[in-house]
Amino acid sequence: MNKTLFYFKMAMAVVYTAIGVYILINSNSLSGIAGETYTPVIGGVILGYGLFRGYTALKVEKNKDQDN
């Protein structure tokens, strides 16, 4: 994987993580879309997805470095 793609993947992981944290902190952020009950669930899922993207990007980059 080239470095630009790695940096893009990490940037997107940070964006997803930040959005998830924002939704968890601000309970009114999804008031027009989802009820107050589902807002923490949606925030948690987005936060988890961001962390998962970051982990997989780092894992792929680490494996690439070990292969060379």
C-alpha positions in Angstrom: 0.0 0.0 0.0 1.5 3.3 -0.9 1.9 6.0 1.8 -0.8 8.3 0.4 -3.4 5.6 0.7 -2.3 4.8 4.2 -2.6 8.4 5.3 -6.0 8.7 3.7 -7.2 5.6 5.5 -5.9 6.9 8.8 -7.5 10.3 8.2 -10.9 8.6 7.5 -10.5 6.5 10.7 -9.9 9.7 12.7 -13.0 11.4 11.0 -15.3 8.4 11.8 -13.9 8.2 15.4 -14.5 12.0 15.9 -18.0 11.8 14.5 -18.8 8.9 16.8 -17.5 10.7 19.8 -19.4 13.9 18.9 -22.7 11.9 18.6 -22.1 10.2 21.9 -21.3 13.5 23.7 -24.1 15.6 22.0 -27.3 13.7 22.6 -29.3 16.2 20.4 -27.1 15.7 17.4 -29.4 13.2 15.7 -32.7 14.5 17.1 -34.3 14.9 13.6 -33.2 11.5 12.4 -33.2 9.1 15.4 -34.7 9.2 18.8 -32.8 10.0 22.0 -32.7 6.2 22.8 -30.9 5.3 19.6 -28.4 8.1 19.4 -25.8 6.5 21.8 -26.1 3.2 19.9 -25.5 4.9 16.5 -22.6 6.9 18.0 -21.1 3.8 19.5 -21.3 1.9 16.2 -19.7 4.8 14.3 -16.9 5.1 16.9 -16.3 1.4 16.7 -16.1 1.5 13.0 -13.6 4.3 13.1 -11.4 2.4 15.5 -11.7 -0.8 13.4 -10.6 1.1 10.3 -7.6 2.6 12.1 -6.6 -0.8 13.4 -6.9 -2.6 10.1 -4.9 0.2 8.3 -2.1 -0.1 10.8 -2.2 -3.9 10.6 -1.9 -3.9 6.8 0.9 -1.3 6.9 2.8 -3.3 9.6 2.5 -6.5 7.6 3.7 -4.7 4.5 6.8 -3.5 6.3 7.5 -7.0 7.6 7.3 -8.6 4.1 10.0 -6.3 2.7 
